[in-house]
Amino acid sequence: MITVEHLAKAVGEDKNPVLQDIGFQLEPGEFVAILGGSGSGKTTVLRCLALREKWDRGNFRVDGTDIMANAFTGKRKIRREWAYLEQNAELNPNRTALKNVLIGQSAQTPLWRMVTGMVRSDDYMGAMDELDALGLLDKAKMKTSQLSGGERQRVAIARALTHGAKVILADEPVTGLDPKSAESVLETLRKLCKETGLTVVTVLPIELAERFATRLWVLEDGRIKHDIKGRRLTFQERANL
């Protein structure tokens, strides 16, 4: 269970409000798509949830842990159990796709593995399975610097899944993918939500959000104007998107 109450965030010297009184509850297995016009706060919501941005105000609880009141343990929980995927995937360009998946992020990976690069055979097979599921098996031994932007994004998703992320926060994860690949990635994520309890919160184009998300948030003026079950939006709900 994830609970957010009264999340607010302002930016700049003028303290321009980007988020105002954001609140929601999330259950395991939900696939949430965030929609909204330019400047509505879509990316800022994700960055605040990932603790990449400091909150100006708000309450944040995850599985009973008050994240704000328990600064060290709360942040450690988020960094170990959640994955934040930016539009430009954070990968080591000098490592292969497979190595990037196996080594993972510093908060998720034992120090000895980061230093030596050594992995267990079970981990190796798990990483290869995730790359295969995302259509990247033939790219496993290529350096990520040689991959397209869409392929690097899929490597980042495979890394999150391999390291057992319970929550994935993804900012436009299918940007740069051809339609078939984009649908494949979203089908995989939706299946994992249903079968494993993975929770996904992501920014998506409206046509994909309507097809794949189980829940839609429509942001306007820094607030969640509509919080509805995944479906085709009405004309009124689409206004200002």
Disulfide bonds with the S-S distance in Angstrom:
none
